[in-house]
């Protein structure tokens, strides 16, 4: 299994990165191949809505020359995409949102090109947030579920932890074991 982790946190040593530690540690115990992108360290421009990618067959096709091409290649080669993000205003961070908007080139629905490079791929969310999970993250979850439906991907669920005491909230036994259990759940879930 190949897993692509997209860390959308704007903070290199923040809550989301802390929650990712036990999650990644558990994944590394398996024979899965991990590709881990820290998006704040990358150059991913916003989608320009120009439709250029929709006229390019057989490849991602975006005319913008940035790090999204590397990310898109990895996504196309992956079985599972993990969206790791803090939830600030009921949605993911701008770093992750730029990547999600640029998924446009991964499925050719709107112009002369055809094909879908992400059909059948699995998507999961690892999130940190301030409010309770349903109130804080439901808008993002609904958005990702709709994205999965549109692109014919499969949504495999979310694990999240609420920030009640800064970094310490993500270092509790419960947070750590939950992250590890979610990793195992994703590893064991049948495609």
trRosetta pair geometry for C-beta under 8 A, 3 or more apart (Angstrom, degrees):
i j d omega theta_ij theta_ji phi_ij phi_ji
1 30 7.5 -8 48 130 116 133
1 31 7.6 108 30 89 80 75
1 32 4.5 -34 79 -113 96 92
1 33 7.3 -169 95 25 47 71
1 79 5.0 -88 -152 46 78 145
1 80 6.6 20 176 3 113 113
1 187 7.0 -179 49 -134 158 68
2 32 7.0 156 -98 -168 22 77
2 33 4.6 -20 -111 66 76 106
2 35 7.2 24 179 -4 95 104
2 77 5.9 -53 113 131 160 83
2 78 4.6 -125 111 -121 99 57
2 79 5.4 122 52 2 68 86
2 80 7.6 176 92 31 48 73
3 27 6.3 -89 55 -162 159 140
3 32 5.3 24 -4 169 114 128
3 33 7.1 167 23 81 68 52
3 34 5.3 -20 70 -109 100 66
3 35 7.2 -175 93 29 51 69
3 78 6.3 79 -127 -153 14 112
3 79 6.9 -43 -74 58 56 85
3 80 4.7 -18 -114 72 80 105
3 81 7.8 166 -162 -87 59 25
3 82 6.4 25 180 -11 104 111
3 186 7.9 80 -112 134 133 130
4 35 4.9 -16 -111 69 70 107
4 37 7.3 7 -175 2 88 108
4 71 7.8 111 -172 -161 135 72
4 74 5.0 128 -108 137 127 107
4 75 5.6 -98 45 -90 171 56
4 78 4.1 -78 -15 -75 107 163
4 80 7.2 -179 29 93 67 54
4 81 4.9 -17 70 -112 104 71
4 82 7.0 -177 91 24 50 71
5 20 7.1 109 179 -146 142 124
5 24 7.1 -36 -46 -91 170 103
5 34 6.6 4 -3 -166 113 98
5 35 7.0 180 25 89 69 52
5 36 4.5 -5 62 -115 115 72
5 37 6.8 178 90 27 62 64
5 82 4.6 -16 -111 65 71 113
5 84 6.1 20 -174 -8 94 122
6 37 5.4 -9 -114 65 59 108
6 39 6.2 40 -174 -49 84 117
6 71 7.3 61 -102 -151 112 122
6 81 6.7 13 -5 -176 112 94
6 82 6.9 177 25 85 67 58
6 83 5.6 -14 65 -113 108 54
6 84 6.5 176 84 28 51 77
6 96 6.1 115 134 -122 116 94
6 99 6.0 -157 -160 102 146 167
7 16 6.4 146 -157 128 91 119
7 17 6.6 56 -162 -87 139 76
7 20 6.3 -24 -101 -68 118 161
7 36 6.9 31 -16 -178 113 86
7 37 6.5 -168 25 92 78 53
7 38 4.8 -21 69 -109 123 59
7 39 6.2 -164 81 2 59 83
7 40 8.0 -61 109 4 93 89
7 84 4.7 -23 -108 76 61 121
7 85 7.8 160 -163 -73 40 54
8 16 7.4 -70 64 154 66 168
8 39 5.3 3 -108 31 50 139
8 40 8.0 102 -171 -40 33 84
8 83 6.9 11 -13 -173 124 77
8 84 6.4 175 17 87 77 58
8 85 3.9 -3 59 -98 123 96
8 86 7.6 -135 94 24 92 63
8 92 5.4 9 114 -179 165 110
8 93 4.5 168 149 45 105 109
8 95 4.7 164 -155 85 72 100
8 96 2.9 -29 -105 -44 143 113
8 97 7.8 90 -150 -14 139 59
8 99 7.6 -127 -93 23 105 126
9 12 7.6 163 105 -75 110 19
9 14 5.0 -161 180 59 137 125
9 15 7.5 -176 -119 59 139 65
9 16 3.9 -173 -60 53 129 132
9 17 5.8 -111 53 -35 155 87
9 38 7.8 -44 57 -150 85 85
9 40 6.8 -58 97 -21 54 126
9 84 7.1 -44 -21 124 95 95
9 85 6.7 176 -58 -132 63 44
9 86 5.6 78 -108 -10 86 100
9 93 6.6 134 -108 -13 25 156
9 95 7.6 -35 59 52 14 143
10 14 7.7 43 69 -6 55 151
10 40 5.0 127 -133 -96 46 133
10 93 5.8 -168 -31 -162 94 148
10 94 7.9 37 -67 46 119 90
10 95 6.1 166 -76 -18 76 130
11 14 3.1 84 86 -38 124 123
11 15 7.7 58 70 14 130 64
11 16 7.7 128 61 33 91 97
11 17 7.1 -119 101 -1 80 120
11 40 7.7 113 -13 -21 15 168
12 17 6.6 41 163 -53 35 162
12 38 6.9 43 -120 -175 77 143
12 40 6.9 -123 -67 73 74 135
12 41 7.7 67 -96 -51 106 110
13 17 5.9 -97 -129 74 25 147
13 18 7.7 58 178 -53 56 89
14 17 5.5 100 55 16 58 102
14 18 7.0 -106 118 -6 35 97
14 86 6.9 -50 130 -46 136 133
14 128 8.0 -165 134 63 99 156
14 167 7.9 -137 -164 -89 38 91
15 18 5.5 -57 -149 35 32 114
15 19 6.4 27 156 -15 67 105
15 86 6.2 87 66 -91 111 112
15 128 4.3 162 122 173 120 167
15 161 7.9 -144 173 83 111 108
15 163 5.7 -50 -117 -89 161 119
15 166 7.4 -135 -76 -174 107 47
15 167 6.4 -145 -91 -101 70 55
15 169 7.1 0 -134 68 117 109
15 170 5.3 155 -156 -28 76 145
16 19 5.8 -54 -147 38 32 108
16 20 6.3 38 151 -25 64 106
16 84 5.4 130 178 157 113 97
16 85 6.2 -32 -118 -153 150 10
16 86 5.1 -112 -44 -47 119 79
16 126 7.4 118 -156 115 87 96
16 127 7.6 -37 -111 -145 102 32
16 128 5.0 -133 -75 9 71 123
17 20 5.5 -51 -148 32 32 117
17 21 7.2 53 151 -40 60 89
17 38 8.0 25 -98 -117 112 114
18 21 6.0 -34 -164 0 36 116
18 167 5.7 155 -65 -149 165 85
18 170 4.1 102 109 106 120 138
18 171 6.6 -63 176 -57 126 82
19 22 7.5 -58 -170 36 40 92
19 23 6.7 35 143 -13 67 121
19 84 7.6 179 86 -154 105 112
19 126 6.3 177 121 164 118 111
19 128 5.8 179 -7 -64 146 110
19 161 5.8 -172 -107 26 133 127
19 170 4.7 -93 -64 -150 80 123
19 175 6.5 -92 -114 173 89 112
19 179 5.7 -177 -177 -89 75 137
20 23 5.2 -73 -150 49 40 117
20 24 5.5 36 160 -20 81 110
20 84 5.5 32 -82 -148 116 157
20 126 6.5 109 -89 119 75 149
20 179 7.7 -163 -107 -159 15 138
21 24 6.3 -60 -144 38 21 103
21 25 6.2 25 156 -22 60 111
21 179 7.8 56 67 122 58 160
22 25 5.2 -51 -141 37 35 119
22 26 6.3 37 158 -21 66 103
22 175 7.9 135 29 123 141 74
22 176 4.5 142 -56 -152 165 75
22 177 7.9 -62 156 -55 154 21
22 179 4.3 107 83 85 107 127
22 180 5.1 -70 156 -53 108 89
22 183 7.8 -143 129 -10 71 135
23 26 6.1 -59 -157 33 25 108
23 27 6.6 22 149 -15 62 108
23 82 8.0 162 153 -178 135 157
23 126 6.0 7 -102 -120 171 154
23 159 7.7 170 -98 74 125 140
23 179 4.2 -91 -60 175 84 105
23 180 6.9 -139 -91 -74 41 40
23 182 6.5 -27 -118 75 102 108
23 183 5.0 161 -156 -60 62 115
24 27 5.5 -55 -147 38 36 113
24 28 6.2 40 154 -25 68 105
24 34 6.9 92 -147 -154 92 161
24 36 6.9 21 -117 -91 133 143
24 183 7.8 -155 -54 -103 16 141
25 28 5.8 -55 -151 31 27 114
25 29 7.3 35 149 -28 58 98
25 180 7.3 -42 79 -98 99 97
26 29 5.9 -46 -162 17 38 115
26 30 7.9 30 146 -14 60 99
26 179 7.2 171 3 123 132 78
26 180 4.2 150 -67 -138 142 74
26 183 3.7 128 91 82 127 150
26 184 6.2 -81 169 -45 132 78
26 187 8.0 -133 137 -17 98 136
27 30 6.0 -58 -168 29 44 109
27 32 5.6 -66 -178 65 90 136
27 34 5.9 98 125 -78 128 128
27 183 5.0 -117 -54 -159 78 123
27 187 6.9 177 -118 -65 68 118
28 32 8.0 -96 -92 63 27 94
28 34 6.8 -51 -82 -8 75 143
30 187 5.2 -159 -71 -137 162 142
32 187 6.6 -109 -41 -114 133 102
35 74 4.7 -138 117 -159 164 134
35 78 6.9 -108 34 -80 121 119
37 42 6.4 -5 -175 -30 107 147
37 71 6.0 21 -79 -106 171 101
37 74 7.5 156 -39 64 124 159
38 41 4.8 42 96 17 102 114
38 42 7.3 152 88 -17 55 96
39 42 5.4 -68 -149 37 44 112
39 44 6.5 -44 -159 16 98 134
39 95 4.0 135 111 163 124 115
39 96 6.2 167 21 -70 166 59
39 98 7.8 156 -179 57 132 109
39 99 6.4 -97 -117 -33 138 130
40 95 5.4 -56 -71 -103 66 155
42 67 4.2 -122 -176 87 109 165
42 71 7.5 88 163 -49 163 121
43 66 4.7 -121 116 -158 94 104
43 67 4.9 125 59 -5 66 108
44 66 5.8 148 -107 128 36 129
44 67 5.4 -76 -64 67 77 97
44 68 4.9 101 -130 -61 93 92
44 71 7.0 3 -93 5 129 147
44 95 7.3 94 54 -160 121 64
44 98 4.8 136 118 118 108 127
44 99 5.7 -8 166 -71 161 76
44 102 6.8 -117 -174 -3 109 153
45 48 7.8 9 128 -44 117 92
45 64 5.3 -123 52 -173 129 150
45 66 5.3 153 -2 -13 94 161
45 68 7.5 -85 37 -16 68 127
45 98 6.9 -163 121 -165 17 128
46 98 5.2 -97 -93 -122 59 96
46 101 6.4 5 -159 81 71 149
46 102 7.9 -155 -162 -54 29 97
47 98 7.4 171 -17 -156 73 61
47 101 4.1 -131 -2 139 123 108
47 102 5.2 -173 -70 -79 96 61
47 104 5.8 94 -132 4 142 137
48 64 7.1 148 -11 -50 117 122
50 63 7.4 -42 76 25 143 124
51 54 4.7 -49 -168 33 75 123
51 55 6.9 65 140 -17 85 98
51 110 6.2 -108 -133 106 106 126
51 111 5.6 113 175 -44 112 136
52 55 6.3 -71 -164 37 37 103
52 56 6.9 27 148 -20 71 112
52 61 6.8 -170 124 151 78 94
52 62 6.8 93 85 -138 110 41
52 63 4.8 -19 120 -20 162 112
53 56 5.7 -63 -150 33 40 112
53 60 6.8 -49 -141 151 115 58
53 61 3.9 123 -141 100 66 106
53 62 4.8 -12 -75 -75 117 60
53 63 7.7 -129 -57 -14 72 70
53 104 5.9 116 67 112 142 94
53 105 3.3 -93 -167 -105 149 94
53 108 7.7 -136 136 -96 79 82
53 113 7.8 -89 145 43 51 149
54 61 7.6 163 -23 115 22 146
54 104 7.5 -60 -54 157 95 98
54 105 7.7 -118 -52 -109 55 59
54 108 5.7 140 -141 -141 60 74
54 109 7.3 -64 -131 52 112 49
54 110 4.5 -46 -144 67 152 94
54 111 3.7 106 127 19 108 112
54 112 7.4 112 134 33 75 58
54 113 5.7 -168 173 40 40 106
55 61 7.5 169 65 -176 51 137
55 111 4.8 -56 -67 118 75 140
55 112 5.0 45 -128 41 74 104
55 113 5.6 156 -144 -19 13 102
56 59 6.0 -57 143 66 111 89
56 60 7.7 2 99 93 130 36
56 61 2.9 165 70 -128 133 120
56 105 7.6 -1 59 -150 117 104
56 113 5.6 -13 63 -66 29 152
57 61 7.9 73 -9 -79 16 134
57 108 7.1 27 -105 -94 61 171
57 112 7.7 -76 -48 115 103 86
57 113 4.3 -169 -74 -130 68 95
57 114 6.9 12 -117 37 103 59
57 115 6.7 108 -149 4 74 128
58 113 7.9 -120 0 -148 55 114
58 115 7.1 103 -71 5 37 166
60 68 7.9 175 165 128 147 91
60 69 6.2 173 66 -127 153 69
60 72 4.3 68 -109 135 144 151
60 73 7.3 -79 -36 -59 133 65
60 76 7.5 -118 -69 -40 97 135
60 105 4.7 57 177 131 70 126
60 106 6.6 -16 -126 -80 78 62
60 117 7.3 -48 -88 9 65 165
61 105 4.9 -168 61 -155 88 114
61 108 7.9 64 19 -85 156 108
61 113 7.0 -92 -83 -33 167 175
62 68 6.4 -8 57 97 155 129
62 69 7.1 -140 56 -75 107 84
62 72 7.7 164 9 -33 118 159
62 102 6.6 -9 -76 -159 156 102
62 104 7.9 95 -82 75 107 98
62 105 4.7 -94 -47 -52 90 157
64 68 6.9 43 90 38 112 127
65 69 7.3 -15 -141 -16 49 136
66 69 7.1 144 73 -2 45 90
67 70 5.3 -46 -165 35 65 113
67 71 6.2 64 139 -18 80 103
68 71 5.3 -55 -145 43 41 113
68 72 5.8 46 154 -25 72 105
68 98 7.9 -114 -81 138 121 97
68 99 6.8 180 -117 -118 96 69
68 102 4.9 -73 -150 150 146 159
69 72 5.7 -49 -141 36 28 113
69 73 6.5 33 155 -22 60 103
70 73 5.8 -52 -152 32 29 113
70 74 6.7 26 152 -15 62 106
71 74 5.8 -59 -153 38 32 110
71 75 6.2 35 151 -21 67 106
71 99 6.2 -86 141 -134 158 114
72 75 5.5 -51 -145 35 33 114
72 76 6.3 34 155 -20 65 105
72 102 7.4 -100 -68 133 112 109
72 105 6.7 -21 -127 86 150 115
72 106 6.3 -155 -146 -77 102 101
72 117 7.8 49 179 104 93 152
73 76 5.8 -56 -151 35 29 111
73 77 6.5 17 153 -10 63 111
74 77 5.8 -65 -148 44 32 105
74 78 6.0 37 153 -33 68 112
75 78 5.6 -57 -142 28 30 117
75 81 5.9 19 -130 -89 90 128
75 106 6.7 -54 107 -108 133 144
75 117 7.6 81 108 124 96 112
75 118 6.6 -22 149 -96 110 106
75 121 7.4 45 176 -162 80 170
76 106 7.1 -159 -75 -134 91 103
76 117 4.6 -42 -113 172 103 119
76 118 7.2 -89 -99 -72 59 67
78 81 5.9 102 105 -67 142 75
78 121 6.6 64 96 -143 83 124
79 121 6.6 -174 -168 -135 29 75
79 122 6.3 17 146 23 70 104
79 191 6.8 -75 -169 -96 118 127
80 121 7.1 174 -88 -177 25 81
80 122 4.4 -24 -108 75 75 108
80 123 7.5 167 -160 -81 61 25
80 124 6.6 4 -174 5 107 107
80 156 7.3 -30 -134 16 107 152
80 186 6.2 104 -156 176 158 117
81 121 6.2 44 -7 151 104 123
81 122 7.1 174 23 91 65 54
81 123 5.1 -17 67 -108 96 73
81 124 7.6 170 87 27 49 64
82 123 7.9 158 -88 -160 29 50
82 124 5.1 -20 -111 71 73 94
82 125 7.5 152 -163 -98 62 17
82 126 5.9 21 177 -4 108 109
82 186 7.6 18 -84 -149 112 169
83 92 6.8 -68 168 -99 119 145
83 96 6.3 95 -160 -162 98 135
83 100 7.8 36 -119 -73 134 113
83 123 6.7 21 -12 -172 109 97
83 124 7.2 -172 24 92 74 42
83 125 5.0 -27 70 -108 99 70
83 126 7.3 174 85 27 47 65
83 144 6.7 -144 31 -111 156 141
84 125 7.8 149 -85 -165 35 51
84 126 4.4 -13 -107 69 81 106
84 127 7.5 -171 -150 -75 45 43
85 92 4.1 -21 168 -136 168 93
85 93 5.5 -157 -152 4 107 91
85 96 5.0 -63 -88 -7 130 160
85 125 7.4 -51 31 -156 97 93
85 126 7.8 127 18 80 53 62
85 127 5.8 -14 70 -112 71 79
85 128 7.7 -142 112 31 38 74
85 140 7.6 -150 81 -161 134 155
86 93 6.3 57 56 -50 83 110
86 127 7.2 113 -124 -163 21 70
86 128 4.8 -37 -109 71 72 97
86 129 6.8 146 -167 -79 64 53
87 90 6.6 25 178 -116 107 14
87 91 6.8 138 -143 54 82 9
87 92 6.9 -52 -100 -85 65 40
87 127 5.4 31 -28 -174 106 121
87 128 7.0 -169 14 84 75 44
87 129 3.9 -7 52 -95 111 108
87 130 7.8 -128 84 13 87 71
87 136 5.0 117 98 159 140 100
87 137 5.1 -128 -60 -90 164 77
87 140 6.0 -121 -112 -12 115 146
87 160 7.8 2 -4 -142 125 138
88 91 7.6 -34 53 62 73 58
88 93 6.7 76 -2 -90 118 72
90 136 6.9 -148 -102 -168 57 42
90 137 7.8 -179 -147 -99 52 20
90 138 7.9 -34 -154 61 94 68
90 139 4.3 39 166 39 105 140
90 140 6.8 -175 160 -32 53 87
91 97 7.0 48 143 -80 117 121
91 139 5.9 -67 -70 107 79 114
91 140 5.0 148 -127 -81 49 93
91 143 6.9 36 -125 7 102 156
92 96 4.2 -77 154 80 133 129
92 97 5.5 165 85 -55 102 81
92 100 7.2 113 57 -13 146 141
92 140 5.7 113 -35 -132 78 128
93 96 5.2 89 58 15 78 96
93 97 6.8 -140 99 -8 38 93
94 97 5.3 -57 -136 40 34 115
94 98 6.3 43 162 -27 67 98
95 98 6.4 -52 -159 24 24 110
95 99 7.4 17 147 -10 56 104
96 99 5.6 -55 -157 37 42 111
96 100 6.2 40 149 -19 72 106
97 100 5.5 -53 -144 39 35 112
97 101 6.2 37 156 -20 67 105
98 101 5.9 -55 -147 37 28 110
98 102 6.3 22 155 -15 63 111
99 102 5.7 -64 -149 42 30 109
99 103 7.4 57 146 -44 60 82
100 103 5.7 -22 -167 -12 40 116
100 147 6.9 -67 -165 -113 108 159
101 104 6.7 -7 161 -23 53 107
102 105 6.6 -19 174 15 69 104
103 106 5.0 -53 -170 25 64 122
103 107 7.3 16 150 8 86 97
103 118 7.1 -16 -162 -17 106 160
103 147 7.1 64 73 -166 162 121
103 151 6.8 -59 156 -81 129 151
104 107 7.6 -93 -168 49 29 76
106 116 7.3 47 139 -161 71 56
106 117 4.6 -104 -164 59 77 108
106 118 4.8 43 148 -21 127 115
106 151 7.1 22 98 -143 110 131
107 115 7.5 -145 -141 107 45 54
107 116 4.4 16 -123 -123 89 82
107 117 6.8 -132 -69 27 56 70
107 118 6.2 -71 -55 34 100 101
107 119 7.5 107 -105 -48 110 85
107 150 7.9 161 75 132 162 86
107 151 5.2 -152 -36 -128 151 86
107 152 7.9 139 -116 25 140 94
108 111 7.3 -78 -167 53 88 75
108 113 3.9 -95 -151 110 144 95
108 114 5.1 -167 97 -127 122 12
108 115 5.0 44 27 49 120 69
108 116 7.0 -132 27 -68 68 54
109 116 7.9 42 -56 -83 90 99
116 119 4.2 71 112 -33 122 110
116 151 6.7 159 -161 -166 116 71
116 152 6.3 44 153 44 158 122
118 121 4.8 -70 -169 20 71 129
118 151 5.1 -6 88 164 121 125
118 152 7.6 142 99 69 76 76
118 153 5.5 -30 143 -73 104 112
119 151 6.9 -142 -80 156 56 70
119 152 4.3 4 -128 93 85 120
119 153 7.0 -128 -126 -70 27 58
120 152 6.8 -6 -36 131 52 95
120 153 7.1 -42 44 -118 12 49
120 154 7.0 5 -160 -13 35 105
120 191 7.5 44 173 180 98 107
121 153 5.0 -32 69 -129 77 101
121 154 7.3 -162 97 26 33 79
122 153 7.0 159 -98 179 15 91
122 154 5.0 -33 -106 73 66 100
122 155 7.9 133 -160 -107 63 9
122 156 4.9 31 -174 -29 109 128
122 186 7.6 154 132 -155 141 95
122 189 7.6 137 -138 97 157 127
122 191 7.0 -114 -41 -119 122 77
123 144 6.2 -153 130 177 136 112
123 147 7.7 -16 44 93 176 111
123 148 5.5 -138 34 -87 132 115
123 153 5.4 53 -14 142 114 132
123 154 6.9 168 20 81 75 46
123 155 5.5 -35 71 -106 98 56
123 156 6.5 167 73 15 40 86
124 155 7.7 123 -87 -167 46 55
124 156 4.5 -47 -76 74 94 104
124 157 5.9 -2 -130 66 92 61
124 158 6.9 165 -173 -87 69 43
124 159 7.9 18 169 5 111 86
124 182 7.6 152 172 169 139 108
124 186 5.6 -60 -37 -102 164 131
125 137 7.5 150 133 -174 147 130
125 140 7.1 129 -136 126 154 115
125 141 6.7 -116 18 -98 159 77
125 144 6.3 167 -56 27 123 173
125 157 7.4 -120 36 125 81 38
125 158 3.9 -15 70 -110 107 94
125 159 7.5 -180 95 31 65 50
125 160 7.3 -9 121 -60 103 100
126 158 7.4 178 -78 -156 27 67
126 159 5.6 -5 -116 65 71 90
126 160 7.2 157 -168 -84 38 58
126 179 7.3 57 -142 -130 122 93
126 182 7.1 137 -99 117 96 150
127 133 7.9 119 84 -135 121 89
127 136 7.9 171 139 116 131 114
127 137 5.3 114 107 -111 162 136
127 140 7.2 135 -101 87 150 149
127 158 6.1 -4 8 -169 113 116
127 159 7.6 168 28 89 69 44
127 160 4.0 -19 72 -106 91 109
127 161 7.9 178 95 26 56 54
128 160 6.6 179 -81 -158 26 82
128 161 5.8 -18 -113 66 75 81
128 162 7.8 138 -162 -112 61 16
128 163 5.9 62 173 -46 101 103
128 170 6.8 -30 -109 -79 127 127
129 133 6.9 125 54 -108 133 50
129 136 3.6 125 160 150 146 151
129 137 5.6 -132 -34 -52 157 96
129 160 6.1 8 11 178 107 129
129 162 6.1 -44 78 -112 74 61
129 163 6.7 -154 95 6 22 93
130 136 6.3 162 55 -107 58 135
130 162 6.8 55 -171 -159 15 81
130 163 5.4 -42 -95 57 57 103
131 135 4.5 -80 135 91 133 115
131 136 4.0 167 62 -60 93 99
131 162 7.2 -94 102 -130 18 112
132 135 5.1 72 63 21 83 106
132 136 6.5 178 76 -6 33 100
132 162 6.4 -30 -108 -85 38 141
133 136 6.1 -69 -135 46 21 102
133 137 5.4 -32 -171 26 64 119
133 138 8.0 99 139 -43 63 77
133 158 7.8 159 -169 110 120 124
133 160 5.0 139 -120 75 108 127
133 162 6.8 -104 -53 -58 73 99
134 137 7.2 -66 -111 52 12 80
134 138 5.3 29 -172 -48 56 118
135 138 6.9 -14 -101 6 9 112
136 160 7.7 -170 84 153 122 152
136 162 7.5 151 4 -108 153 90
137 140 5.2 -61 -164 45 66 111
137 141 5.6 67 140 -27 89 104
137 158 6.6 175 145 154 146 161
137 160 5.7 -147 -36 -59 160 169
138 141 5.4 -55 -139 38 34 113
138 142 6.1 36 162 -21 68 104
139 142 5.8 -54 -147 36 29 111
139 143 6.4 32 153 -20 62 107
140 143 5.6 -55 -150 36 32 114
140 144 6.4 27 155 -15 67 106
141 144 5.9 -58 -148 39 30 107
141 145 6.2 32 153 -20 66 106
141 158 5.8 -83 -101 -25 113 146
142 145 5.7 -52 -145 36 31 113
142 146 6.4 29 155 -17 64 106
143 146 5.9 -58 -150 37 29 109
143 147 6.4 32 151 -21 64 105
144 147 5.4 -48 -145 35 36 116
144 148 6.3 40 153 -21 65 103
144 155 6.2 120 125 -113 96 119
145 148 5.7 -52 -149 35 31 113
145 149 6.5 33 152 -20 64 104
145 155 5.0 -31 -106 -42 69 164
146 149 5.6 -50 -147 34 34 113
146 150 6.3 34 154 -19 65 107
147 150 5.8 -59 -149 38 29 111
147 151 6.0 2 163 5 67 114
147 153 7.2 -9 121 42 79 125
148 151 6.3 -68 -135 52 24 93
148 152 7.8 -74 169 103 55 4
148 153 4.1 -98 -140 77 74 92
148 154 6.3 108 -172 -99 126 4
148 155 4.4 -152 8 -45 170 91
149 152 7.6 18 -178 -76 26 37
156 186 6.1 91 135 -115 144 87
156 189 6.0 138 -146 95 124 167
157 182 7.7 -143 106 -145 116 100
157 185 7.4 -44 63 125 143 137
159 178 5.9 165 -166 150 121 98
159 179 6.3 150 127 -104 145 51
159 181 7.9 152 -110 78 144 84
159 182 3.7 -64 -39 -85 150 157
161 169 6.1 156 146 142 114 99
161 170 5.7 131 94 -100 149 76
161 175 4.7 42 -115 -125 152 105
161 178 7.0 139 -73 78 104 141
161 179 7.8 -40 -33 -56 126 99
162 169 6.7 -101 98 -175 53 139
163 166 6.7 37 -167 -94 103 22
163 169 5.0 168 -129 49 45 161
163 170 7.7 -19 -98 -38 76 98
164 169 5.2 133 38 -99 68 125
165 168 4.3 -47 113 70 112 112
165 169 4.9 148 49 -52 74 86
166 169 6.6 156 69 0 23 99
167 170 6.1 -69 -166 41 47 103
167 171 6.4 35 145 -17 77 116
168 171 5.5 -68 -144 42 40 110
168 172 7.2 63 158 -49 68 85
169 172 6.7 -33 -166 -10 31 112
169 175 6.6 113 146 -63 56 151
170 175 5.0 -154 -145 157 38 156
171 175 6.7 19 15 64 12 133
171 176 7.1 24 -158 -49 33 109
172 175 4.6 93 55 7 85 101
172 176 6.8 -158 88 -3 43 88
173 176 5.9 -62 -145 42 29 109
173 177 5.9 21 162 -13 68 112
174 177 6.2 -57 -138 41 24 104
174 178 6.0 26 160 -21 61 112
175 178 5.8 -59 -147 37 25 113
175 179 6.5 25 156 -19 62 106
176 179 5.9 -55 -150 33 29 109
176 180 6.5 24 154 -14 64 108
177 180 5.6 -56 -147 40 35 111
177 181 6.1 36 154 -21 68 107
178 181 5.7 -53 -142 37 30 111
178 182 6.3 32 156 -21 63 105
179 182 5.8 -53 -148 34 30 112
179 183 6.6 34 151 -20 62 103
180 183 5.6 -51 -152 33 34 114
180 184 6.5 32 151 -16 65 104
181 184 5.6 -53 -149 38 34 112
181 185 6.2 42 150 -25 66 104
182 185 5.4 -48 -146 33 33 118
182 186 6.5 31 155 -16 64 104
183 186 6.0 -59 -152 37 29 107
183 187 6.3 28 152 -18 65 109
184 187 5.6 -55 -144 39 33 112
184 188 6.0 17 162 -8 68 114
185 188 6.2 -68 -143 45 22 101
185 189 6.1 34 158 -40 63 106
186 189 5.8 -41 -139 15 29 116
